[in-house]
Each structure stands twice: as structure tokens, then as C-alpha cells.
């Protein structure tokens, strides 16, 4: 939950665990930027769908609100330069994966479970759903 303890409400791109360091044992980040990547929301989505535990939706909503508050700019969204401050500054870049992956996972975590059910679909590394073919046979 590095994003919950960050002054900006968003986790940095890179951080390390350091037992005994202090609050949650997170050492100061090696890179304090945030580039609108989907990995955190993707993980929350999968955890929610597998367990049904509402805490993952709650955390996703907190993350969504933090992105809206810190990353929304005129004309879109921007990555952050330094998540370790309350005024993180923008890098003025909106990568295509933000729309294609990050927002897709935000939509899916709040959608009904019948939308792209995980027992019928699998996601590739670019968040494209691919059908699971149970009758597939190798050549």
C-alpha cells in the first residue's frame, strides 16, 4: 500500500522494502515518479475477481480518486514527477497504455463480474482479453 502512505496518494514507480526502516518498511523511493502505469489497478482487479473481497474495490476507488486529483490536466492526464510531495508536478505525458490498460482495469473492477469473466477470458500483457478455448488441441 505504498500509494496510501505517499504524500500525493500515489505510489512511486520504484520503491524498495527495507525491514525495520519505519512506516510499512518502505525505504525512500529510488524513483519518485508515476507514469500512469496499469500494474497496481490490474492487480487489484484480479484480486477482486478471484476473491470477491470488496476491499480491493475500495482501494481501487481510492487510487482512482488520487489519479483524478493529481494527474488530471487540461486535455487529459499526466504522469507525475515526484509522488513524495503533495504537489508532485507533471511530466506532461499521457502514454497510450493509460487509456488502453489503466482505465480499462478501472472500468472492469467496478463492472459486473459477468463483463469479461475470468473463467472465460484471459488478458495478455497489453490488457487485451483473449477467449479461453477449452476444446483446443495441439497439432
Protein Blocks (a to p, Z undefined) as FASTA:
>chain_A
ZZmmpmnlpacfbdcddehklghhiacdfblcdehiaklmmmmmmmmmmnopaklmmmmm
mmmmmmmmmmpcghiacddfblkbfblopahiacfklmmmmmmmmmmmmmcfklopaklb
ccdfkopacdddfkbccZZ
